[in-house]
Amino acid sequence: MFHVVLVEPEIPPNTGNIGRLCVAAGATLHLVHPLGFQINDRELKRAGLDYWPHLALREWPNWDAFSAACPAPERCFFLTTKASQSYLTQRFEPGDYLVFGRETRGLPDGLLATNAERTLTIPMAPEARSLNLATAVGIVLYEARRQQSS
């Protein structure tokens, strides 16, 4: 139904938890290399528990390869703390791609600039710099699912 795209994730437990979220939500997980870990990393598998074999997983050597193969680039939404539009204002559709960046740096500025009209943020208190990647994915993915049931 939905696609979660992680661009160069760095922390295996976050990716494992996101894999678990994707199984629970019926979403496909796309991992855009380079990764900060090996896909068989013990911490990744521990966080993903026994859900990992059920995960719809696609790996891409880089952003250009993913972008070239994406059937609906206009339905890619880029989550960042640098956006002003809340994810709550977006009407999500089945098949949408929710794109998230690295835990330490987020998405590259160039990618955000070329897709500025499709950048979204999760509103938070000014004291907070950002959310954990797995938490952010869960918030947006389940809002997209909620919209499909209403």
N, C-alpha and C positions, 0 to 999 in steps of 0.2 A: 504494500500500500504506500508507505513512505520510504524515503531513502535518507540515511544519515551518512554524511561525508565528513571524515576526519582528515584534515590536511596536516600531514607530518606530526602525528601525535607522539608524545615523548614518554609518557608514564604508563607502564603496562597495566597497573590495576585500574586506572581510569578507562582504558580501552576495554578491559575485561568486563567492567561494570556496564559500559555502553553496549557491548555485545549482548549482555544479559537483557538490558532494556530493549534492544532491537528484537530479540526473540519474543519477549513478552508483548511487544507492540506489533509484531508482525512486519517489522521494517527490515530493509536490507542495509547492511553496514558496508560502506566503501572506505577503504584505507588507502590514502594517497601517500606514497613513499617520498622521501626516506622516513622510516620509522625510528624512534629512539630506542627500539628493543627488537628482539626477534619474535616472530609470530608464535613460536613454540615456547616462549618465555613462561617459566613456572608461575610467576606472579600474575601474568595475564590469564592463564588457565585457572588459577585459584580464584581470582575475582569473577571470572565467568562461570565458575562452578561447572556443573554438568550440562549447562545450556549451550556451551560452545559448539558441540557437534550439530546442533539444530539451527545454528546461525546461518542466514543467507549472507555470505561474505564475498566481496569483490575487492581485489587489490589492484592498484594502479601504480606504475613506475614513477609517475609525477603528475602534477596538475594538468599539464598540456595533454597528456594521454587521456585523463579522465574527461577533460573539457571536450576534446575531439569526439569522444564516444557518447557523451551525454545527449540523449534524445530530446531533451527539453531544457536547454540552458536558460530560457526565460522563466523557468519554474525553479531555479536555484535561488535559495535565500541564504544570505551570508550573515551569520550571527557574530556580533562584535560589541564591545563596550564603546566603540567610537561612533556608533550610529545614534540618530535621534528618534527614529521611528520605532515604537514598541512592537514586539512580536504579537501583542494582543490586537493590533489594528489590522493584521494581515489575515486574509481569508485563504486558508490553506486548502489545497485540492489533493485528492489521491494521486500519488506519483511524484509529489513535490520532493525536492532535494533540500535538506537542511545542512548547511555547510558550516563547520566549526574548525577553528585553527588550533595551533599548538597551545599547550597549557601555559607556557612561559611568555609567549609573544602574540598569541592570537593569529589572525589571518594577515598575510602580507599586505602592506599599504597599497601596493599596485593593484592587487586583486580587488581590494575594497573600492579603490578609486574607479576602476573600470566597471564596477557593478553597484555603484552608489545608490541607484534607485531600488535596489533589492537588498539593502543592508538593514538588519533589524537588531534591536537590543532588548535585553531583559531589564526592565526598570528595577533599580535598587537604591537603597539609602546612599547618600553622598559619602558616608564613611567607608563604604565597601568599594574595593577596587575591581573585584570580579568574583565570579562564582567558580566552584569546582567544575571542571569540564563535564563530568558525568551528570552532575546536578543540572547544569544548563541544558544538556541534551534532553534529560528527562522532562524538564519543564516545557520545552518547546515541542518535543515529539508528542507528549500527551495532550497538549493544547490542540495540536493538529488533529489528533485522533478524536478528541472531544468534539471538535467542529463537525466531524463526519457523522457523529451520532445525534446531532441536534437538528 
